[in-house]
Amino acid sequence: MAGGEHQMSAGGAGQGKVAAPEKWLNRFVRAVVLIERVGNALGTLAFTWATVVLLGGYASKLSSDEDFPSATAIFFIEAARYVLYICRVLFILLITLTSFLHRCHQTSTTI
C-alpha cells in the first residue's frame, strides 16, 4: 500500500469500520448541518417575530427609533432568503428534469 492510501474491507470482520478521513468528514458534515439547522431556526424565529411586529399592528409599541428599522430589515432579509431558496430548488429541479428528458430522448432515438 502506497503512502496516503486507505484500505477498507467490503465485509466480514472489518464490516462497519470506517477509515479515519471518512470519520472526520462525517463529523464535519454533521457539525455543518447542525449549525445550518440552528441558523435556519433562528432566522425563521426572527422572520416570524418581524412579521408579527410589522403586520400585527405592534409597530407603534416599539420602544425606540431603531426597533422599527431593525424589524423591517429582518423581515426583508429573511424574505429574500426564502425567495432565493425557492429559486435554487426550482433551478435544481429544472436541471434534473432537463437531464432526464435529454436521456429519454437519446434512448428513444437509438432504439
C-alpha positions as CSV (number, residue, x, y, z in Angstrom):
1,M,0.0,0.0,0.0
2,A,1.5,3.4,-1.1
3,G,1.7,6.3,1.3
4,G,-1.6,8.1,1.9
5,E,-3.9,5.3,0.7
6,H,-6.6,3.8,2.9
7,Q,-7.9,0.4,2.6
8,M,-11.4,-0.7,3.6
9,S,-12.8,-4.3,3.6
10,A,-16.1,-4.9,1.9
11,G,-17.4,-7.3,4.5
12,G,-16.5,-9.9,7.2
13,A,-14.6,-8.9,10.3
14,G,-14.0,-5.3,9.2
15,Q,-17.6,-4.6,8.4
16,G,-18.9,-1.3,9.9
17,K,-15.5,0.2,10.3
18,V,-14.7,3.5,8.5
19,A,-11.3,4.8,7.7
20,A,-10.1,7.9,9.7
21,P,-10.6,10.5,6.9
22,E,-14.2,9.4,6.4
23,K,-14.9,9.6,10.1
24,W,-13.5,13.2,10.2
25,L,-15.6,14.1,7.1
26,N,-18.8,12.6,8.6
27,R,-18.2,14.6,11.8
28,F,-17.6,17.8,9.9
29,V,-20.7,17.4,7.8
30,R,-22.8,16.7,10.8
31,A,-21.4,19.8,12.5
32,V,-22.2,22.0,9.4
33,V,-25.7,20.6,9.2
34,L,-26.3,21.3,12.9
35,I,-25.1,24.9,12.5
36,E,-27.2,25.3,9.4
37,R,-30.3,24.0,11.1
38,V,-29.8,26.2,14.2
39,G,-29.3,29.2,11.8
40,N,-32.4,28.4,9.9
41,A,-34.4,28.0,13.1
42,L,-33.2,31.4,14.4
43,G,-33.9,33.0,11.0
44,T,-37.4,31.6,11.0
45,L,-38.0,32.8,14.5
46,A,-36.7,36.3,13.6
47,F,-38.8,36.4,10.5
48,T,-41.9,35.4,12.4
49,W,-41.3,38.0,15.1
50,A,-40.7,40.7,12.5
51,T,-43.8,39.7,10.6
52,V,-46.0,39.8,13.8
53,V,-44.5,43.2,14.8
54,L,-44.9,44.8,11.3
55,L,-48.2,43.3,10.2
56,G,-49.8,42.8,13.6
57,G,-50.0,46.4,14.4
58,Y,-47.4,46.3,17.1
59,A,-45.1,48.7,15.3
60,S,-46.5,51.6,17.4
61,K,-45.5,49.7,20.6
62,L,-41.7,49.6,19.7
63,S,-39.6,51.4,22.2
64,S,-37.1,53.3,20.2
65,D,-36.5,54.7,16.7
66,E,-34.1,51.8,15.9
67,D,-36.5,49.0,16.6
68,F,-38.8,49.5,13.6
69,P,-36.0,49.7,11.0
70,S,-34.4,46.6,12.6
71,A,-37.6,44.7,12.4
72,T,-38.1,45.8,8.8
73,A,-34.5,44.8,7.9
74,I,-35.0,41.3,9.4
75,F,-38.3,40.9,7.6
76,F,-36.8,41.8,4.2
77,I,-33.6,39.8,4.6
78,E,-35.4,36.7,5.7
79,A,-38.0,37.1,2.9
80,A,-35.1,37.4,0.4
81,R,-33.6,34.2,1.8
82,Y,-36.8,32.3,1.3
83,V,-37.1,33.5,-2.2
84,L,-33.5,32.6,-3.0
85,Y,-34.0,29.1,-1.5
86,I,-37.1,28.6,-3.7
87,C,-35.3,29.7,-6.8
88,R,-32.4,27.4,-6.0
89,V,-34.8,24.4,-5.6
90,L,-36.6,25.2,-8.8
91,F,-33.3,25.6,-10.7
92,I,-32.1,22.2,-9.4
93,L,-35.5,20.7,-10.4
94,L,-35.3,22.2,-13.8
95,I,-31.7,20.9,-14.4
96,T,-32.7,17.4,-13.2
97,L,-35.8,17.4,-15.4
98,T,-33.9,18.6,-18.5
99,S,-31.2,16.0,-17.9
100,F,-33.9,13.3,-17.6
101,L,-35.7,14.3,-20.7
102,H,-32.4,14.5,-22.6
103,R,-31.6,10.9,-21.6
104,C,-35.1,9.7,-22.5
105,H,-34.8,11.4,-25.9
106,Q,-31.4,9.8,-26.6
107,T,-32.7,6.4,-25.5
108,S,-35.8,6.6,-27.8
109,T,-33.7,7.7,-30.8
110,T,-31.2,4.9,-30.5
111,I,-33.8,2.1,-30.4
